[in-house]
Amino acid sequence: MQPSSDDQKQKDYQDFIDFIKPLLLEIESIKREPYQLRSLPIQMRWEVTRRHPFYQKLWRDSADFYQKKTLGSDVFENIRREAAVKLLGMIGVNGEPPDPSTPFSNLGESELNKAWLSGAVHPITLRGMAGLLIAILPKSTLDQLGVYFRDAACEDTNSGESNQLQSISKLQAYECDKLDSYPAEPLVSINPAASQRQISEAIKSLHEQWKIERELKEHRDRSDKNKKYLEVWDLREGFSDEGTYDVSQERTLSEIAKVIGSSVSTANNHYRSAFELIIGKPYSPELWWNTIGVFKLNEFNIEHSIVSQIRPRKSPIPRPIPESILGTEIDFINQAPSTNKYELTYQELMAELKSFIEQGLSDEEIHNSLGVESKVPELVEVLTWMRLRKNETEK
């Protein structure tokens, strides 16, 4: 029997919650460091971003939010869209996200000024400037600025000076120390009439100061090697030019070493470098399972009707989530429809299965330990995949 439309919506939403909730618990270990993504050339930024599990899972809901797609009858659809936008922001994605299958050449590459392609210099949009003001100005100042903006937007009268010029004059006369301070962002205005030597000397001095203030280390440009790293990643994780992952296309590091004509250790080093490019953090087995692993487990055909049969050995005790870290970004979790309180999320299921595999239990013993009465082919498929990944992931 085919599931009803309401049942399918419920399943889709629960899949979303199962994937996102455990990642929120690890948000500080997953969130990208400032400038980490922007240190890459623009093309490489896109290549690593479209491979990120967050992006793979959330881009469609985020795009629907920006496109203001009509909401359906699913009451949680808008919550899901807003959450997707916030979560993608944590990995450096702002604005409407393209389909991960889109090649970089179709993203306006020919229109980009060559000066921006190195990743060392970045333009800032007017929206970005407005965002900076909202983020750093006191509410009282924002309130006054709102008055000036509102007045400037009114229709001009025939009495002389335009409303925009009047608002600018009022802004200049408005006494506010905060407005006369400089933002923490490394923004400067360059005089194009100055000599290149003068500009270079001034920027060099500022650059050194900014690095010291932000405790940033000097990094070598590895742009020429990044493509090699991603080549190994794609072979290992089964990522295709279509912008999707296929577990059946995964290859072992030994197989990859033969393809690229290197040693297994070199292939492994390339893979770990790719992991850091994509996830934004150095590789560790735990972080792999909490990002790529839970994403791929979520992609297996384990229906909730099967997952709900599985009971943990003891009721999972949720870790407290500091509000100072997550703020209101997990409010949508509290609004999730309630299922059986003992039903496992995908991450909890993965932790259970990993534990059983480490104990050396067979498929049949694992089924029995989980309380599943009959053998589930999809679960056997997951166990086979996890055993193969565990052998190399935790080396």
C-alpha positions in Angstrom: 0.0 0.0 0.0 1.3 3.4 -1.0 1.7 5.9 1.9 -0.8 8.8 1.9 0.2 12.3 1.1 0.0 13.3 4.8 2.0 10.2 5.8 4.7 11.1 3.2 4.9 14.7 4.5 5.3 13.4 8.0 8.0 11.0 7.0 9.9 13.8 5.0 9.7 16.1 8.0 10.8 13.4 10.4 13.7 12.6 8.1 14.7 16.2 8.2 14.6 16.3 12.0 16.5 13.1 12.4 19.2 14.4 10.2 19.4 17.9 11.7 18.9 17.4 15.4 22.1 15.4 16.2 24.1 17.9 14.1 22.8 20.7 16.2 24.2 19.0 19.2 27.7 19.1 17.5 27.2 22.6 16.0 30.4 24.1 17.5 32.5 21.3 16.0 30.8 21.7 12.6 30.4 25.4 12.2 33.0 26.9 9.8 35.7 29.1 11.2 35.7 32.8 10.1 37.5 33.3 6.8 38.0 29.6 6.3 35.8 29.4 3.2 36.6 32.8 1.9 40.3 31.9 1.9 39.6 29.6 -1.1 39.2 30.7 -4.7 35.5 31.3 -5.7 35.3 28.1 -7.9 36.8 26.0 -5.1 34.3 27.5 -2.6 31.5 26.2 -4.7 33.1 22.8 -5.2 33.6 22.2 -1.5 30.2 23.6 -0.6 28.1 21.5 -2.9 29.8 18.4 -1.5 28.9 19.4 2.1 26.2 17.1 3.7 24.4 20.2 5.1 24.2 21.7 1.7 23.1 18.4 0.1 20.3 18.0 2.6 19.2 21.6 3.0 19.7 23.5 -0.2 16.2 22.8 -1.6 14.3 24.1 1.4 16.6 27.2 1.6 16.0 27.9 -2.2 12.3 27.6 -1.7 12.5 30.2 1.1 14.4 32.7 -1.0 12.1 32.1 -4.0 9.1 32.6 -1.8 7.6 29.4 -3.1 3.9 28.9 -2.2 3.5 26.9 1.0 1.6 23.7 0.8 -0.7 22.2 3.5 2.3 21.0 5.5 2.3 23.2 8.6 6.0 22.6 9.2 7.1 23.5 5.7 7.9 27.2 6.5 9.7 26.2 9.7 11.8 23.8 7.8 12.7 26.4 5.2 13.7 29.0 7.8 15.8 26.4 9.6 17.6 25.4 6.4 18.6 29.1 5.8 20.0 29.4 9.3 21.9 26.2 9.2 23.4 26.8 5.8 24.6 30.1 7.1 26.7 28.2 9.7 28.8 26.7 6.9 29.2 30.0 5.0 26.2 29.8 2.6 24.2 33.1 2.4 21.6 33.9 -0.2 19.7 31.6 -2.5 21.7 28.3 -3.0 22.0 26.8 -6.4 21.3 23.1 -7.2 24.5 21.1 -6.3 24.4 19.7 -9.8 25.1 23.1 -11.3 28.7 23.4 -12.8 30.6 26.5 -11.7 30.7 27.7 -15.3 26.9 28.2 -15.1 27.1 30.4 -12.0 28.2 33.5 -13.8 31.9 32.7 -14.0 32.4 34.9 -17.1 30.8 37.9 -15.3 33.2 37.8 -12.3 36.0 40.3 -12.1 39.3 38.5 -12.2 40.4 40.5 -9.1 37.9 38.5 -7.0 38.8 35.0 -8.2 41.9 34.6 -5.9 39.8 34.6 -2.8 42.1 37.2 -1.2 39.8 40.2 -2.0 36.1 40.3 -1.8 33.4 42.7 -2.9 30.6 43.5 -0.4 27.1 44.0 -1.6 24.7 46.7 -0.4 22.7 43.9 1.3 25.9 42.9 3.1 26.5 46.5 4.3 22.9 46.7 5.6 23.4 43.4 7.4 26.5 44.7 9.1 24.6 47.8 10.4 21.8 45.6 11.7 24.3 43.3 13.4 26.5 45.8 15.2 24.5 49.0 15.8 22.5 49.5 19.0 18.7 49.2 18.7 18.2 52.9 19.5 20.5 53.8 16.6 18.8 51.4 14.3 15.5 52.9 15.2 16.7 56.4 14.3 18.2 55.2 11.0 14.9 53.6 10.3 13.2 57.0 10.5 15.8 58.5 8.0 15.3 55.6 5.6 11.5 55.9 5.9 11.6 59.6 5.2 14.0 59.2 2.3 11.5 56.7 0.7 8.6 59.2 0.8 7.6 61.0 -2.4 9.4 64.2 -3.0 7.4 67.5 -2.7 7.9 70.5 -4.9 9.4 72.5 -2.0 13.0 72.1 -3.1 15.5 69.6 -1.7 14.7 65.9 -2.2 13.8 63.7 0.8 16.9 61.6 0.2 19.2 64.6 0.5 17.3 65.8 3.6 17.7 62.4 5.2 21.4 62.5 4.4 21.7 65.9 6.1 19.9 64.7 9.2 22.2 61.6 9.3 25.3 63.8 9.2 23.9 66.0 12.0 22.9 63.0 14.2 25.3 62.6 17.1 26.2 59.0 17.6 29.7 57.7 18.5 28.8 54.2 17.3 28.0 55.5 13.8 31.5 57.1 13.7 33.3 53.9 14.8 34.8 51.3 12.4 33.3 47.8 12.0 35.3 44.8 13.0 35.1 43.6 9.4 38.3 44.3 7.4 36.7 46.9 5.2 38.5 49.9 3.7 37.8 52.5 1.0 40.6 52.7 -1.7 41.5 55.8 -3.5 41.9 54.8 -7.1 43.9 58.0 -7.8 46.6 56.8 -5.5 49.7 55.0 -6.8 49.8 51.2 -6.8 52.8 51.4 -4.5 50.9 53.6 -1.9 47.9 51.3 -2.0 50.1 48.2 -1.6 52.0 49.6 1.4 48.8 50.7 3.1 47.1 47.4 2.6 50.1 45.4 3.7 50.2 47.3 7.0 46.5 46.8 7.5 46.7 43.1 6.6 49.4 42.4 9.2 47.3 44.2 11.8 44.1 42.3 10.9 45.9 38.9 11.1 47.3 39.8 14.6 43.9 40.9 15.8 42.2 37.7 14.6 45.1 35.4 15.5 45.2 34.1 11.9 48.2 32.1 10.7 49.8 32.4 7.3 48.6 29.7 5.0 50.2 28.5 1.8 48.1 28.7 -1.3 47.3 25.0 -2.2 44.9 25.8 -5.0 46.8 23.6 -7.4 46.4 20.6 -5.0 42.8 21.1 -4.1 41.5 19.5 -7.3 43.5 16.4 -6.6 42.1 16.2 -3.0 38.5 16.5 -4.3 39.2 13.8 -7.0 40.1 11.4 -4.2 37.1 12.5 -2.2 34.7 11.9 -5.1 36.1 8.4 -5.6 36.0 7.5 -1.9 32.5 8.9 -1.2 30.8 8.2 -4.6 30.2 11.9 -5.5 29.4 12.5 -9.2 29.3 15.5 -11.5 25.5 15.4 -11.2 26.1 16.7 -7.6 24.9 13.6 -5.8 26.3 10.9 -3.6 25.9 7.2 -4.5 27.0 4.7 -1.9 27.3 2.0 -4.5 30.0 4.0 -6.2 32.3 4.3 -3.2 35.8 2.9 -3.6 38.4 1.9 -1.0 41.6 3.8 -0.5 43.5 0.8 -2.0 41.4 1.0 -5.2 41.8 4.8 -5.3 45.6 4.5 -4.9 45.7 2.4 -8.1 43.5 4.8 -10.0 45.7 7.9 -9.2 48.9 6.0 -9.2 50.0 6.7 -5.7 50.5 4.9 -2.4 47.6 4.2 0.0 49.0 6.7 2.5 49.1 9.4 -0.1 45.5 8.7 -1.1 44.5 8.8 2.6 46.3 12.1 3.1 44.5 13.6 0.0 41.2 12.3 1.4 41.7 13.9 4.8 42.7 17.2 3.1 39.5 17.1 1.1 37.5 16.4 4.3 38.9 19.6 5.9 38.1 21.6 2.8 34.5 20.4 2.7 33.6 20.2 6.4 35.9 23.0 7.5 37.5 21.1 10.3 40.4 18.6 10.5 39.4 15.0 9.9 38.5 12.7 12.8 36.5 9.5 12.8 33.9 10.9 15.2 33.4 14.0 13.0 33.1 11.8 9.9 30.3 9.7 11.4 28.6 12.9 12.7 28.5 14.6 9.3 29.1 12.3 6.3 28.1 9.2 8.1 24.7 10.3 9.4 24.0 12.0 6.1 24.6 8.7 4.2 22.7 6.6 6.7 19.8 8.9 6.3 19.9 8.2 2.5 19.5 4.5 3.0 16.0 3.1 2.5 15.2 2.5 6.1 11.6 3.5 6.5 10.3 4.9 9.7 8.1 1.9 10.0 11.3 -0.2 10.4 13.2 2.3 12.5 10.3 2.5 14.9 10.6 -1.2 15.5 14.1 -0.7 16.9 14.4 0.2 20.6 17.6 1.4 22.2 19.0 -0.7 25.1 18.1 2.2 27.4 16.2 5.4 26.8 18.6 7.9 25.3 19.4 10.9 27.6 19.6 14.0 25.5 22.6 16.2 26.1 21.7 19.7 27.3 22.1 22.3 24.5 23.5 25.6 25.7 21.2 28.4 24.6 24.2 30.7 24.4 25.5 28.6 21.5 22.4 27.8 19.6 20.1 30.7 20.5 16.7 30.3 18.8 18.1 28.3 15.9 16.7 25.1 17.3 13.2 26.4 18.1 11.9 24.5 15.1 13.0 21.2 16.8 10.6 21.8 19.6 7.8 22.2 17.2 8.4 18.9 15.5 5.6 16.4 15.5 6.0 13.9 18.4 6.6 10.2 17.5 7.2 7.4 19.9 9.5 8.9 22.5 11.7 5.7 22.4 12.1 5.7 18.6 15.7 6.1 17.5 16.9 9.0 15.4 19.3 8.1 12.6 22.3 9.2 14.7 21.2 7.2 17.7 20.6 4.2 15.4 24.1 4.7 13.9 25.6 4.8 17.4 23.9 1.6 18.4 25.0 -0.2 15.2 28.6 1.0 15.6 28.6 -0.4 19.2 27.3 -3.8 18.0 29.8 -3.9 15.2 32.7 -3.1 17.6 31.5 -6.0 19.8 31.8 -8.3 16.7 28.1 -9.3 16.6 26.7 -10.9 13.5 23.7 -9.5 11.6 21.4 -11.9 13.2 22.7 -11.0 16.7 22.3 -7.3 16.0 18.7 -7.8 14.8 18.0 -9.7 18.1 19.7 -7.0 20.2 17.7 -4.3 18.6 14.4 -6.2 19.1 13.6 -6.6 15.4 11.8 -9.9 15.0 12.5 -10.6 11.3 15.6 -9.9 9.2 15.4 -6.6 7.4 17.3 -6.5 4.1 17.7 -2.7 4.3 19.3 -3.0 7.7 21.6 -5.8 6.5 22.7 -3.4 3.7 23.4 -0.7 6.2 25.5 -3.0 8.4 27.5 -4.2 5.4 28.2 -0.6 4.5 29.1 0.5 8.0 31.6 -2.4 8.5 33.3 -1.5 5.2 33.5 2.2 6.2 34.6 1.5 9.8 37.6 -0.5 8.6 39.1 2.6 6.9 37.4 5.5 8.6 38.9 4.8 12.0 42.4 4.0 10.9 
